Amino acid sequence: MANVTDLQSKYSKLAQEYSKLRAQNQVLKKAVVDEQTASCSLKDELKQKEQSLRKVEQEMDSLSFRNQQLTKRVERLQEELLLSESKSKKTKNKGDSPSQVSLQTQSVFDEDLQKKIQENERLHIQFYEADEQYRRQEAQMRARLDQLEKESEQHQAVVDALNRKYTDAIEKLQNDKALLEVKAQTLEREAKDCRIRTEECQQQLRKYQSEVSSQLKHSSSVIQEKVPFNDTQLSDYNSLNVPLHNRRHQLKARDVAAQALGFVQSLVSALLNLHSYTEQRVHIYPLDSSIEAISPVNLKFSQYLHENASYLRPLEEDLLQLHHSITEDGITTLETLVKLQDFSRSFSSYSSFLQKILPYQLQSLEEDCEASLCTAALASKNRQLQKDMKKLTAVFQKMKSYVALLALPSVCSDAMCQSSASAVFTQMSACLHSLHDAATELSQHYSQKASLEQALPTVTQKFHTTNECLLSSLASLTSSCGKMATFFSNNLDFLASCPGYSPRGGFLNPQQADSMMENKRRAATYMSTIRKVRSESVPYREALANRHVLTSSTESREGLMQQVAQSQEKISRLEQEKEHWLLEAQLGQVRLQKEIQRIAQLEAQITTGGPAETHGAADGPDPECADAPEPLQDTSVIGMLTVTPCSESAADLESDLIKHHYMIRVSELTTQLQLCDSKAVHFHAECRAVAKRLAMAEKSRETLTEELKLAHQNITRLQDELSTTKRSYEDQLSMMSDHLCSMNDTLSKQRDEIDTLKLASKGNSKKNKSR
């Protein structure tokens, strides 16, 4: 039946195209016949004009010949007159009779000459008039001839163009015919293969039906004999069974959510641009904020507009989260879409934002009307824009209530849920259409206002650019609203439908079905975990040996930890002693300088005092040395030092030894300190490098996650595009098959018309040659 209806539709299309081409063919035939008759009449008229032109030329030749004869006659008469005058002079004295004769003859000649002169003048006038008339007729004929030649060239060009067009169409149709014949052959082969596969499938189906029927009989017998009770008969038991899952509905819901996400993203982008460019315009017109301060209303209005992203971005993010929450193995209904409440709250906040900025926007348009350069037409456009903004805000408020209704969890029965949800979706579709109408009117009125503002004398390039950006954002807003309204109308049946999730013999609430599906997923996860192959266990002896190794390693680890703690304490104590001995070294250096000065003074006294003192010194021991105390011992980390302050020479030697010992020890400690500092610097550099590498790894991880998200989005988008292109190609193939049939008919008709036109042109050419 579908093929018969397709053939009837194709035949009706072919009949319509045939009637159109037949009417066009009749018009072309009539035009060709009219042109042929007009060309024939013009040729006849041209022949008549040529004949009259020849007659006029003959008359002109005869008149010129007659004129020449008259001039010769006048010359001859003038000669005769001269001869007669000479003769009259000679015979003047012979008497009166000859003079009278000569006078009479002279008068006769004068009269005759006067007549000839008048006739000559008349002939000259006629010749001039005939020449002028001939020239005028010749110019008219030439102009007419040029016009006719141009018309004939135009007609010939039209005929050539039609011939070329028809030949090209014939060639194209022939090529299309060949391609379609090849395609028809391939389709016939595919149809044969499909028939063969269909027969095989039918055989398999019969086989499977027989097997299933036998299995059904066996299962029913087993159930009747072995099953103690049927849990589908009681609703309480049946509610615990896993409900049937509609995967096709889930895939469709995910596809619809992805398309809605794309439309909402384009709508959010358009609204962001609209609010941003409106803020920029407020700072430019009617007062430029860079030159003078704007009004408080516009200042507050711009501050509110600056916050538009904080209200619009959550819309996109919440809808994205809603799209991610729809999975293939879940249950998607209004009762299970928890993320829809977040989207409803974000939409409500944005609607409140529009309601908040509406008074400031209306007051800003009033200030535009109160400007000095505002004309009456511009003020009327501003009032229209005020009405449009009120209408747009009211539509958003209405949509907020519908979205809030959809986000509320249903507490009524499923029939009431379906009816109320379908009513809300229908009203929301109408609301989206009214939003598109309001955006269209706003865009139209603002474009008219921008064209009027362009004619103002104080318009700057920045203001002109801002107006263009606003118009482009309004155009994108209009297109986004139109796409959303069309999308909602096309998917209204799917959105209003409420799929039933139920086990055999009962019906479940979608929330109960969702909880049962969650229990099913948990059970499947539990079964997969218990079915995992356990890792091989370690033998007992090997475990004991490993335990001894582990305990010894732990003990060695504890010993090493104690050694590390002791070493750290020793290092801290050595650091303290290092500081102490640095101070002692500084004090020893001061004492050394004092001893050097004292030795220098003693040497000076010895050189000045003489040998008596030396002898006195050699006589006996110094009483101070006799009363000297016992030697002192100083034991420290640096070493043990024995000090015996006996004599001055012993003191000098002692100071040298102390100095040498302290210098060696200070140099050793300095090298150790430098080594520790170098290690600390090296470890610090390594830590900084590791920290930098860690930060770079975190950044790369974030970028890779973003790229992964974008790749997933691109994959989903490409899959959607692939499905749409596949559907469009199938539609195009069906249309091309219809077009091929129509073009075959037109090709045959055009061939017949070309043959008739060629025969008619050949007959006309033969007639013209015979003429």
C-alpha atoms as one frame of an Amber mdcrd trajectory, in Angstrom:
protein
   0.000   0.000   0.000   2.853   2.343   0.738   4.362   1.683  -2.712   0.976
   2.347  -4.400   0.594   5.643  -2.553   4.171   6.607  -3.456   3.517   5.808
  -7.132   0.289   7.830  -7.091   2.082  10.803  -5.545   4.860  10.492  -8.118
   2.349  10.290 -10.990   0.511  13.357  -9.674   3.797  15.280  -9.482   4.699
  14.182 -13.020   1.271  15.269 -14.308   1.631  18.699 -12.711   5.095  19.190
 -14.212   3.803  17.968 -17.599   0.976  20.527 -17.558   3.428  23.299 -16.622
   5.866  22.362 -19.399   2.999  22.046 -21.925   1.780  25.574 -21.083   5.323
  26.904 -21.408   5.725  25.101 -24.732   2.527  26.697 -26.099   3.716  30.134
 -25.033   7.087  29.571 -26.729   5.427  28.320 -29.933   3.145  31.344 -30.036
   6.105  33.692 -29.493   8.092  32.009 -32.301   5.145  32.247 -34.731   4.595
  35.930 -33.863   8.256  36.664 -34.411   8.226  34.866 -37.762   5.180  36.812
 -38.996   6.711  40.077 -37.788   9.991  39.323 -39.585   8.114  38.477 -42.820
   6.109  41.707 -42.709   9.241  43.715 -41.992  11.002  42.114 -44.968   8.088
  42.987 -47.261   8.078  46.548 -46.017  11.839  46.723 -46.604  11.384  45.567
 -50.223   8.705  48.229 -50.811  10.970  50.909 -49.386  13.791  49.775 -51.648
  11.516  49.988 -54.714  10.394  53.513 -53.822  14.047  54.425 -53.228  14.940
  53.214 -56.743  12.068  55.288 -58.247  13.239  58.386 -56.439  16.809  57.788
 -57.658  15.556  57.470 -61.277  13.562  60.706 -60.960  16.640  62.384 -59.503
  18.745  61.225 -62.457  16.160  62.495 -64.981  15.941  65.841 -63.204  19.704
  66.215 -63.155  19.832  65.406 -66.912  17.077  67.955 -67.647  18.905  70.515
 -65.554  22.063  69.978 -67.573  20.113  70.475 -70.830  18.611  73.691 -69.552
  22.006  75.048 -68.494  23.370  74.308 -71.965  20.369  76.017 -73.545  20.850
  79.048 -71.296  24.509  79.232 -72.292  23.630  79.017 -75.959  21.027  81.764
 -75.592  23.564  83.932 -73.773  25.996  83.451 -76.660  23.301  84.334 -79.149
  22.476  87.396 -77.078  26.093  88.490 -77.171  26.225  87.967 -80.930  23.024
  89.936 -81.388  24.365  92.779 -79.296  27.550  92.943 -81.359  25.545  92.970
 -84.573  23.294  95.734 -83.248  26.342  97.916 -82.544  27.568  97.495 -86.097
  24.223  98.318 -87.701  23.414 101.150 -85.331  23.875 103.927 -87.842  22.006
 102.332 -90.774  18.535 103.439 -89.772  15.660 102.955 -87.418  14.128  99.908
 -89.001  16.907  97.514 -88.149  17.051  98.863 -84.530  13.395  98.170 -84.111
  13.871  94.647 -85.398  16.757  94.127 -83.018  14.714  95.502 -80.126  11.890
  93.153 -80.881  14.189  90.175 -81.077  15.888  91.325 -77.858  12.586  91.479
 -76.053  11.671  88.009 -77.309  14.972  86.648 -76.079  14.549  88.344 -72.717
  11.150  86.861 -72.188  12.361  83.464 -73.242  15.363  83.768 -70.901  13.170
  84.878 -68.018  10.931  81.833 -68.500  13.903  79.537 -68.667  15.348  81.062
 -65.481  12.054  80.607 -63.629  11.750  77.053 -64.883  15.325  76.371 -63.830
  14.638  77.809 -60.383  11.520  75.687 -60.032  13.422  72.593 -61.103  16.173
  73.378 -58.574  13.591  73.689 -55.792  11.946  70.393 -56.771  15.329  68.696
 -56.952  16.301  69.993 -53.492  12.976  68.895 -52.000  13.255  65.472 -53.615
  16.824  65.130 -52.364  15.810  66.049 -48.793  12.872  63.648 -48.874  15.140
  60.900 -50.185  17.652  61.491 -47.421  14.978  61.449 -44.729  13.466  58.233
 -46.065  16.917  56.694 -46.340  17.742  57.585 -42.695  14.394  56.198 -41.526
  14.914  53.035 -43.507  18.423  52.585 -42.172  17.251  53.091 -38.575  14.411
  50.666 -39.139  16.831  48.206 -40.706  19.229  48.469 -37.741  16.370  47.941
 -35.318  15.156  44.924 -37.226  18.653  43.499 -37.361  19.041  43.930 -33.587
  15.679  42.279 -32.981  16.594  39.419 -35.273  19.918  39.029 -33.444  18.107
  39.017 -30.101  15.631  36.424 -31.331  18.456  34.339 -32.710  20.310  34.613
 -29.377  17.167  33.508 -27.536  16.776  30.570 -29.895  20.462  29.646 -29.473
  20.203  29.927 -25.680  17.126  27.711 -25.661  18.905  25.200 -27.872  21.929
  25.189 -25.578  19.724  24.950 -22.508  17.735  22.076 -23.928  20.866  20.261
 -25.105  22.471  20.689 -21.665  19.262  19.535 -20.016  19.127  16.550 -22.346
  22.730  15.613 -21.580  22.190  16.039 -17.848  19.004  14.014 -17.958  20.723
  11.314 -19.957  23.513  11.156 -17.387  20.991  11.107 -14.561  19.089   8.419
 -16.384  22.215   6.307 -16.750  23.110   6.780 -13.083  19.610   5.982 -11.978
  19.502   2.917 -14.208  22.689   1.714 -12.543  21.214   2.538  -9.171  17.976
   0.775 -10.089  19.958  -2.317 -11.044  21.842  -2.239  -7.737  18.556  -1.728
  -5.881  17.049  -4.669  -7.739  19.994  -6.818  -6.736  19.668  -5.610  -3.151
  15.933  -6.341  -3.283  16.675  -9.872  -4.446  19.174 -10.296  -1.630  16.646
  -8.896   0.811  14.017 -11.347  -0.432  16.449 -14.218   0.035  17.365 -12.996
   3.506  13.694 -12.501   4.301  12.936 -16.081   3.373  15.850 -17.264   5.497
  14.659 -15.118   8.399  11.153 -16.457   8.049  12.492 -19.994   8.164  14.556
 -19.153  11.233  11.535 -17.428  12.765   9.404 -20.519  12.279  12.182 -22.618
  13.755  12.555 -20.300  16.740   8.808 -20.150  17.233   8.642 -23.906  17.402
  11.566 -23.984  19.855  10.075 -21.208  21.998   6.682 -22.877  22.036   8.271
 -26.134  23.181  10.292 -24.307  25.842   7.167 -22.447  26.931   5.291 -25.693
  27.373   8.182 -27.140  29.339   8.528 -24.002  31.508   4.825 -23.808  32.170
   4.767 -27.439  33.187   7.783 -26.888  35.474   6.211 -23.804  37.015   2.950
 -25.582  37.654   4.708 -28.545  39.226   7.683 -26.936  41.060   6.876 -23.285
  41.908   5.144 -23.082  45.300   3.546 -19.685  44.729   3.249 -16.987  42.027
   4.553 -13.636  43.273   2.938 -11.735  40.408  -0.538 -12.301  41.763   0.041
 -10.210  44.899   0.905  -6.522  44.488   3.081  -6.467  47.622   5.295  -9.251
  46.301   5.178  -8.031  42.727   6.449  -4.558  43.733   9.717  -6.189  44.822
  10.389  -7.595  41.361  12.701  -5.750  38.981  10.615  -3.672  36.538  10.988
  -3.800  32.763  13.447  -1.245  31.416  12.666   0.933  28.376  16.150   1.564
  26.930  14.771   3.206  23.790  12.973   5.781  25.910  16.194   6.467  27.828
  18.223   6.976  24.638  15.542   9.285  23.275  15.485  11.231  26.561  19.272
  11.604  26.493  19.160  12.799  22.878  16.414  15.324  23.665  18.350  16.561
  26.716  21.509  17.008  24.586  19.597  19.035  21.979  17.972  21.144  24.700
  21.400  21.738  26.246  22.717  23.055  22.924  19.740  25.390  22.475  20.003
  26.676  26.066  23.739  27.290  25.609  23.076  29.403  22.498  20.269  31.242
  24.366  22.555  31.937  27.340  25.301  33.204  25.013  22.832  35.543  23.265
  21.501  36.881  26.594  25.049  37.419  27.920  25.947  39.424  24.815  22.683
  41.398  25.030  23.221  42.412  28.669  26.935  43.197  28.139  26.343  45.390
  25.094  23.399  47.084  26.823  25.748  47.948  29.701  28.275  49.325  27.203
  25.569  51.412  25.512  24.411  52.860  28.844  27.957  54.168  29.406  27.986
  55.797  25.934  24.498  57.220  25.309  22.921  59.686  26.127  25.981  60.738
  28.185  29.498  59.463  27.633  30.963  58.270  30.950  34.499  59.065  29.766
  33.576  62.775  29.454  30.921  63.373  32.105  29.140  61.440  34.828  26.067
  59.454  33.831  22.783  59.593  35.693  22.309  57.583  38.928  19.642  55.435
  37.282  21.939  54.428  34.430  24.795  53.891  36.894  22.691  51.515  38.993
  21.367  49.887  35.830  24.916  49.224  34.578  25.909  47.792  37.970  23.009
  45.339  37.824  23.762  44.443  34.206  27.352  43.687  35.195  26.044  40.823
  37.357  24.257  39.014  34.502  26.839  36.215  34.209  26.255  35.116  37.825
  22.593  34.472  36.934  23.017  33.020  33.419  25.977  30.665  33.885  24.187
  28.490  36.488  21.427  27.844  33.929  23.904  26.236  31.554  25.741  24.362
  34.323  22.551  22.981  35.907  21.209  21.790  32.562  24.575  20.153  31.852
  24.358  18.336  35.194  20.795  17.306  34.301  22.032  15.898  30.974  24.786
  13.937  32.736  22.263  12.499  35.210  20.285  10.848  32.372  21.904   7.457
  31.731  20.954   4.428  29.668  20.417   2.131  32.631  18.368   4.622  34.662
  14.727   5.704  34.696  13.975   9.191  33.471  10.677  10.796  34.502   9.710
  14.038  36.137   9.701  12.286  39.503  13.302  11.028  39.179  14.910  14.177
  37.718  16.299  15.682  40.911  18.628  18.021  38.991  15.600  19.717  37.429
  14.969  21.459  40.756  18.430  23.104  40.570  17.663  24.287  37.040  14.303
  25.622  38.226  15.985  27.586  41.014  18.559  29.046  38.598  15.816  29.986
  36.111  13.782  31.579  38.904  16.798  33.643  40.014  17.374  34.847  36.436
  13.692  35.735  36.074  13.912  37.715  39.316  16.995  39.429  37.909  15.017
  40.484  34.822  12.210  41.720  37.060  14.748  43.687  39.098  16.385  45.440
  36.118  13.085  46.155  34.303  12.290  49.487  36.102  15.827  50.746  35.534
  15.629  49.771  31.874  12.333  51.587  31.427  13.721  54.668  33.208  16.837
  54.557  31.015  14.643  54.596  27.895  12.751  57.561  29.391  16.065  59.405
  29.774  16.815  58.640  26.111  13.498  60.290  25.213  14.344  63.334  27.370
  17.669  63.895  25.585  18.052  67.081  23.543  18.667  65.251  20.245  15.742
  62.839  20.615  13.163  63.244  17.831   9.488  62.304  17.886  10.095  59.138
  15.836  12.899  58.099  18.170  10.700  58.697  21.225   7.937  56.511  19.725
  10.482  53.735  19.104  11.648  54.023  22.731   8.055  53.614  23.924   7.662
  50.548  21.703  10.872  49.128  23.198   9.460  49.685  26.691   6.397  47.632
  25.772   8.615  44.924  24.243  10.798  44.680  27.366   7.690  44.402  29.586
   6.349  41.660  27.342   9.673  39.776  27.340   9.930  39.935  31.144   6.333
  38.754  31.514   7.032  35.774  29.241  10.064  34.825  31.348   7.943  35.087
  34.500   5.347  32.773  32.978   8.044  30.291  31.948   9.436  30.383  35.491
   6.105  29.175  36.873   5.889  26.343  34.315   9.462  25.193  35.017   8.739
  25.275  38.742   5.646  23.111  38.174   7.690  20.583  36.218  10.324  20.473
  38.973   7.816  19.690  41.717   7.618  15.989  42.635   4.273  14.481  41.722
   2.064  13.190  44.532  -1.018  12.261  42.508  -1.762   9.129  40.544  -0.014
   8.349  37.280  -2.978   9.300  35.133  -3.218  12.677  36.793   0.545  13.043
  36.495   0.452  12.393  32.773  -2.491  14.722  32.136  -1.082  17.570  34.244
   2.415  17.170  32.788   1.060  17.188  29.220  -0.931  20.349  29.970   2.143
  22.057  31.456   4.299  21.029  28.478   1.645  22.336  26.047   1.461  25.677
  27.839   5.254  25.859  27.920   5.415  25.274  24.151   2.963  28.151  23.611
   5.023  30.280  26.005   8.199  29.570  23.985   6.427  30.642  20.792   5.332
  33.872  22.488   8.950  34.366  23.641  10.089  34.042  20.030   7.460  36.590
  18.930   8.510  39.022  21.671  12.206  38.671  20.734  11.359  39.212  17.044
   9.406  42.403  17.788  12.199  43.645  20.067  14.804  43.034  17.354  12.699
  44.799  14.696  11.979  47.860  16.834  15.598  48.136  17.967  16.870  47.934
  14.376  14.506  50.791  13.448  15.727  52.771  16.448  19.370  52.163  15.497
  18.724  53.396  11.938  17.136  56.577  13.349  20.022  57.113  15.793  22.505
  56.728  12.957  21.177  59.961  11.435  21.968  61.975  14.597  24.866  64.468
  14.235  26.704  63.437  17.445  26.920  59.696  16.752  30.426  58.269  17.304
  32.022  55.175  15.830  31.999  53.470  19.219  28.248  54.046  19.559  27.664
  52.743  16.019  29.708  49.590  16.759  27.798  48.996  20.010  24.462  49.264
  18.177  25.633  46.749  15.573  26.727  44.329  18.316  23.355  44.745  20.047
  21.511  44.028  16.800  23.608  40.893  16.201  22.942  39.670  19.763  19.197
  40.299  19.311  19.273  38.389  16.023  21.002  35.434  17.701  18.463  35.627
  20.561  15.578  35.536  18.069  17.036  32.570  16.197  17.720  30.685  19.461
  14.153  31.274  20.693  12.755  30.133  17.341  14.846  26.967  17.373  13.797
  26.214  20.954  10.105  26.742  20.141  10.336  24.484  17.073  12.263  21.840
  19.009   9.713  21.876  21.853   6.775  21.624  19.444   8.373  18.698  17.585
   9.126  16.777  20.798   5.931  17.705  22.651   4.435  14.219  22.312   7.555
  12.587  23.724   7.832  15.058  26.608   4.168  14.693  27.537   4.318  10.892
  27.422   4.724   9.056  30.738   6.269   5.579  30.237   5.104   2.895  32.599
   7.780   1.032  34.548   6.235  -2.057  35.973   6.957  -5.742  36.608   4.755
  -8.433  35.164   1.148  -8.050  36.160   1.399  -4.746  38.053   2.325  -1.094
  37.982   4.967   0.853  39.945   5.550   4.452  40.803   8.600   5.797  38.870
  10.377   6.494  42.166   9.818   2.899  43.271  10.990   1.713  39.869  14.108
   3.859  40.187  14.855   2.416  43.630  14.341  -1.102  42.273  16.730  -0.394
  39.404  19.270   0.918  41.911  18.879  -2.303  43.931  19.366  -4.250  40.724
  22.619  -2.396  39.997  23.835  -3.039  43.549  22.989  -6.725  43.255  24.826
  -6.947  39.934  27.856  -5.237  41.504  27.762  -7.621  44.459  27.553 -10.647
  42.203  30.456  -9.399  40.085  32.566  -8.859  43.217  31.884 -12.342  44.638
  32.548 -13.925  41.253  36.010 -12.407  41.027  38.888 -14.860  41.159  40.736
 -14.562  44.452  44.458 -14.038  44.429  46.666 -17.003  45.306  47.431 -17.339
  49.033  50.981 -17.520  50.423  52.105 -20.850  52.015  52.402 -20.985  55.797
  56.153 -21.567  55.966  56.831 -18.758  53.531  54.537 -16.499  55.535  56.465
 -17.318  58.736  59.802 -16.598  57.034  58.404 -13.349  55.675  57.183 -12.521
  59.183  60.692 -13.000  60.628  62.125 -10.825  57.879  59.413  -8.257  58.482
  59.981  -8.166  62.237  63.761  -7.905  61.766  63.274  -5.158  59.238  60.932
  -3.331  61.601  63.445  -3.703  64.426  66.273  -2.472  62.213  64.012   0.342
  61.127  63.358   1.303  64.750  67.102   1.146  65.475  67.843   3.320  62.477
  65.159   5.732  63.604  66.796   5.946  67.038  70.205   6.472  65.429  68.770
   9.215  63.263  67.242  10.875  66.331  70.539  10.648  68.214  72.437  11.993
  65.236  70.010  14.897  64.992  70.478  15.656  68.699  74.262  15.418  68.296
  74.128  17.724  65.267  72.110  20.274  67.217  74.551  20.068  70.155  77.505
  20.450  67.761  75.869  23.461  66.199  75.574  25.047  69.636  79.208  24.258
  70.472  80.262  25.592  67.066  78.660  28.898  67.890  80.349  28.838  71.315
  83.797  28.129  69.870  83.369  30.758  67.206  82.919  33.250  70.006  85.914
  31.724  71.825  87.994  32.027  68.653  87.093  35.687  68.394  88.108  36.170
  72.057  91.348  34.223  71.478  92.148  36.411  68.494  91.687  39.477  70.677
  93.946  37.970  73.363  96.515  37.046  70.715  96.658  40.618  69.518  97.097
  41.778  73.114  99.905  39.205  73.683 101.624  40.272  70.480 101.550  43.851
  71.669 102.859  42.807  75.119 105.684  40.736  73.541 106.625  43.669  71.408
 106.758  45.875  74.518 108.870  43.278  76.373 111.280  42.980  73.481 111.594
  46.722  73.445 112.319  46.759  77.236 114.882  43.967  76.847 116.715  45.810
  74.145 116.735  48.996  76.262 117.210  47.488  79.787 120.647  45.743  79.224
 122.108  42.458  80.575 121.501  43.156  84.266 117.870  42.275  83.922 118.726
  39.263  81.960 121.117  38.148  84.599 118.664  38.903  87.312 116.221  36.879
  85.432 118.646  34.046  85.223 119.616  34.073  88.896 116.563  32.469  90.164
 112.998  31.774  89.440 110.386  34.434  89.329 108.444  34.742  92.477 105.273
  34.940  90.405 106.232  31.708  88.739 106.911  30.185  92.123 103.497  31.137
  93.300 101.808  30.017  90.009  98.772  27.748  90.315  98.481  24.174  89.165
  97.969  23.440  85.432  94.345  23.685  84.210  92.694  21.243  81.740  89.856
  22.271  79.391  87.949  19.371  77.834  85.307  20.065  75.116  84.100  18.695
  71.822  87.006  20.390  70.055  89.590  18.619  72.234  91.418  18.639  75.571
  93.721  21.632  76.217  96.110  21.861  79.195  96.946  25.402  80.294  99.916
  26.047  82.583 100.327  29.789  83.140 103.914  29.679  84.370 106.122  32.162
  82.640 105.778  34.611  79.832 107.593  32.415  77.305 105.396  29.492  78.274
 102.374  31.796  77.911 103.477  32.783  74.403 103.954  29.166  73.423 100.617
  28.325  74.916  98.892  31.112  73.008 100.468  29.919  69.745  99.323  26.356
  70.362  95.816  27.513  71.274  95.690  29.663  68.197  96.918  26.878  65.921
  94.527  24.327  67.446  91.530  26.659  67.212  92.361  27.652  63.634  92.517
  23.991  62.532  89.270  23.194  64.309  87.513  26.289  62.940  88.597  25.402
  59.397  87.246  21.865  59.835  83.941  23.149  61.165  83.771  25.700  58.358
  84.183  22.996  55.684  81.531  20.876  57.390  79.203  23.872  57.552  79.767
  24.635  53.864  79.093  21.005  52.963  75.853  21.046  54.949  74.828  24.348
  53.376  75.505  22.991  49.880  73.450  19.874  50.622  70.633  21.998  52.023
  70.670  24.231  48.917  70.663  21.157  46.680  67.741  19.615  48.571  65.877
  22.932  48.492  66.361  23.211  44.712  65.187  19.636  44.252  62.111  20.319
  46.380  61.293  23.431  44.359  61.721  21.536  41.093  59.500  18.726  42.362
  56.901  21.267  43.496  56.995  22.929  40.081  56.660  19.570  38.374  53.733
  18.741  40.637  52.016  22.035  39.775  52.631  21.451  36.061  51.267  17.922
  36.385  48.143  19.275  38.114  47.669  21.840  35.352  48.189  19.235  32.647
  45.721  16.949  34.437  43.124  19.732  34.507  43.702  20.543  30.836  43.470
  16.877  29.910  40.219  16.506  31.837  38.817  19.548  30.048  39.955  18.152
  26.700  38.378  14.825  27.593  35.083  16.545  28.390  35.266  18.476  25.128
  36.070  15.270  23.261  33.031  13.546  24.794  30.876  16.535  23.870  32.258
  16.505  20.329  31.602  12.772  20.067  27.977  13.220  21.122  27.583  16.183
  18.781  29.121  14.263  15.875  26.859  11.314  16.585  23.851  13.630  16.498
  25.094  15.215  13.273  25.686  11.772  11.787  22.141  10.692  12.553  20.687
  13.934  11.133  22.831  13.728   7.982  21.860  10.083   7.568  18.190  10.990
   7.756  18.684  13.915   5.352  20.540  11.699   2.863  17.731   9.155   2.963
  15.205  11.935   2.305  17.358  13.268  -0.526  17.606   9.814  -2.098  13.833
   9.440  -2.063  13.449  12.929  -3.519  16.048  12.181  -6.201  14.197   9.044
  -7.264  11.018  11.118  -7.635  12.940  13.795  -9.468  14.406  11.198 -11.839
  10.975  10.034 -12.905   9.840  13.591 -13.483  12.999  14.445 -15.409  12.596
  11.430 -17.712   9.151  12.674 -18.680  10.378  16.234 -19.147  13.295  14.936
 -21.239  10.967  13.137 -23.645   8.681  16.195 -23.854  11.565  18.567 -24.477
  12.938  16.314 -27.213   9.566  16.444 -28.970   9.460  20.239 -28.593  13.004
  20.625 -29.941  12.189  18.446 -32.962   9.065  20.509 -33.722  11.011  23.775
 -33.330  13.776  22.525 -35.625  11.214  21.543 -38.287   9.507  24.934 -37.964
  12.837  26.813 -38.234  13.831  24.754 -41.298  10.501  25.558 -42.982  10.871
  29.270 -42.219  14.435  29.318 -43.567  13.279  27.625 -46.792  10.469  30.189
 -47.194  12.918  33.072 -46.644  15.309  31.628 -49.264  12.511  31.203 -51.799
  11.475  34.819 -51.234
